Amino acid sequence: MKLTFISDTHSAHDRLTLEGGDILFHCGDITVRGFLAEVRQFAQYISRQPFSHKVVIAGNHDFCFENEKKDEAEKILNDYGIIYLNDSFVKIQGLKIWGSPIQPCFHNWAFNRQRGEEIKKHWDLIHDDIHVLLTHGPPHGLLDKISTGESVGCEELLKKVAQIKPHIHVFGHIHESYGTKRVDTTSFINCCVTDFRYWIRNRPIHVEYVEN
């Protein structure tokens, strides 16, 4: 099964070259300012891409998925055949997928939660037998360093991932830490395609997935 991962396109999605495959995953920040018009443009573009399935979560820029426009934003994706996950689960061709847009508090953005018990409530919802885990932000210490070298990922998320051991944990949010890392049985992927200045710099990350 060919899986393709992207994140943090910030309304620059049409500058990407997407080869196609079985499932396209987007790990949030599909917009710049969280406007419905941005969501609609994204949905129109993604719906034309040659993938059998498209799975999307929101990110901290995507305000319309958390405010009073939430239902309308989700409906736009649904109308274009895009699966939207928000602390929720989907199974596609036997692949068990969980997605969450939550990240530790980061300025005055969407889907912010306090570190510790508040954010832990979201991670506690994740099923134990997940193959692919999508979160907007990274776990602490893994592909989560900002330009100062500080690790800003979520400690509670790291604990949950260590407990459930998904085959793949994919995320974005920290533009400076694009890349992949293997730890034990889990492949960690930061698939931000934009750099710190929001320019498209990085390629989509492809995985040929064979269940262990």
N, C-alpha and C positions, 0 to 999 in steps of 0.2 A: 504494500500500500504506500503510495507516494504522498507524503505530508509536506506542506509548505507553510512556513511561519514568517509572519511580518508583524511589526508593531510600530506605533508612533509615526504614522504617515502624515498626520497633521494637515489634511486636505491636499497633500501633494501626491496622492495615490496614483494619479495618471502619469507620473514620471517613472513609475516602476515598470519593469518588464517581468511579467508573470508567465511562466512556462506552462502552467496547468498541471493537473494531477487529480488525485482522489479527494483530498480535503485541504482547503485553505483556511488557516487560522490567523486571526488578527487579535493581538493582545492589548488593544485599547489605544486611546488618543487618536481616534480617527478624524477628529476635528481640531481646529485652532481655538475657537471660542465657544464651542458647544451649541451652535445654531442648528436648527432643523434643516435649513437649506444645505448646510454642509453634510449632514447625514444623508439627505436625499441624493446629493451628487455622488457621495461615496457608494451608496447602495446601487445606484444606476451603473457605476463603473464596475463594481465587484460582481454584480449579477451577470455581466457579459464575459467574465473571465472563465477559461475552460477548466473548471473544477466541478466534480460531481457534487460536492458539498462545501458550504462556507460557514465557518463558525467564528463569532465575534464576541468579544467582551468590550466594555467601555473602559475609559481611563480618566485620569484626573482633569483633563481638558474637556471632557464630554458631559458638560453640565446638564444638557437636556435629557440625559438618561437618569438623572437623579432628582430634578426639580419638577415643577408642575407640568412640564411637557413630556414627562417620562413615557406615558402611554402612547403618545403620538410618535415619539422617536422609535420606540420598539415596534410599532405598527409599520413604520416605513421599512425597516429591515425585514420584517415578516412578509410584507407585500412583495418584496423582491427575492423571496426564497432564502433569506439569510437567517441562520440560527443564532439567536442572541442568548447568551448565558449571563445570569446575575445571581451568584451563589446558587448555582443550579447545575443539573446533570443532563447529558444526552449520550445516547449510545448509537454509534454509526458503524455499520458493518462489523459489529462485534467489538469495536473500539469504545472503551468507557472513558468519557471526557467530563471533567468538571471545570467550570469557569467562574471567576470572581474578579470584579473591578476594584476591589478594596486595596488601599495601601496606607501605611502609617502617615500621620498628618504631615502635609507638605504644603506650606504656605496656605492660601485660602482657596484651595481647589476642591473639585468634586471628589466624592467617595473617600474622604479623609476619615480615619479613625485613630483614636489614641492608642499608642503602644500599650501592650499589656493585656489586661482582661477585656477591654472593649474590642480590640481587633481579634483577640483569640476566639470570641464568640462566632466570628465568621469562619475561621479556619476549622472550628469544631464541627461545622456543617458538612465538611468534605467527606465523601464516602471513603472507606478504607481500601477498596479494590479498584482504584482509578488507574487507567493506563496513561492518560495524558492530562496533566493539570495545567490550566491556563490561569495565571494571575497577572494583574497589570504590573505590580512591583515585584522585585526579586526577594528571595530569602537572604537573611543576613550572611555576609561573607562570601557570596557566590555571584560573581558578575554584577556587583552592586556598588562599585567605587565611582564616586564623582570626581571632578577635576582636581580636587584637593587631595585625593587619595583616601578620603574617608569612606568607609563602608556604611551605607544608609539603608540596607535591606532590613526586612522584618525578622526579628528574633523568634517570635511565636510561629511565623510561617516556616522557618527553618526546622523548628521542633516537629511541626506537623508533617513536613515532607520526610524527615528522618523516620517518623513513625510509620507512614503509609507506603513509602518507597514507590512512587509512581515510576513508570518506565521513562517518561519524559516530563520535565517541569519547564514550561516555557513562559516567558514574561518579557517586559520591555521597561519603559519608564526612565531608566538610567541610560541616557544616550551614550555616555562615554564608555560603557562596558559591554558593547556588542561582542558576541562571540559564544562559544560553547565550552562546556566543561563536564567531564564525566566523574561522578563520585559514586563508588560502589556500583549499584545496579541502576542508578538514575542519571540520565543525560539532562544537564541544565543548559538552557538556551536563552540568551538575551538577543532577541531578534529586532531590536530598534534599527530601522532603516535610515533614520535621520540622525545627523550629528548634533552637537551641542547648540549649533546655530539654526537648527531645523532645516538643514539642507539634506537632500537625499544623497547619502554617501555609501550606504551598505546594501548588500544584496539580500534578497529573501534567502532564508535558510531552508534547505531541503533535507528530508530524512526519508529513507526507504525503510519503512517500519515492518518488522516481522515480530509477531508476538512471541515473547520468551516462553 
